[in-house]
Amino acid sequence: MRKKTIGALLMFSTTVFMGFYTYLLFFSNKQLQEVTLKITIYSLVLIFTASLFLIGYGFFKTPTITPQEVREKIKNIDTGSGRPKEQ
């Protein structure tokens, strides 16, 4: 029951928002249309650049595995130990 209520609320609020946004974009005065469009474009660019930033941050923080480490792990798995040998 709670799931259906949340779903109905989301559908209703989305429909109301799209109606309000359509009004602002097409039926309001020119100055308000311009501001609405600027805010929309800015939001989309902000979301896009933030996504690229997070991808770059993930690449930056992920440790690289050298080919030698990979060979050692494969060798240990092939010998059956499954773990790197203690030195």
Secondary structure, DSSP 8 states (H G I E B T S, - for coil): -HHHHHHHHHHHHHHHHHHHHHIIIIIS-HHHHHHHHHHHHHHHHHHHHHHHHHHHHHHHHS----HHHHHHHHHHHHHT--S----
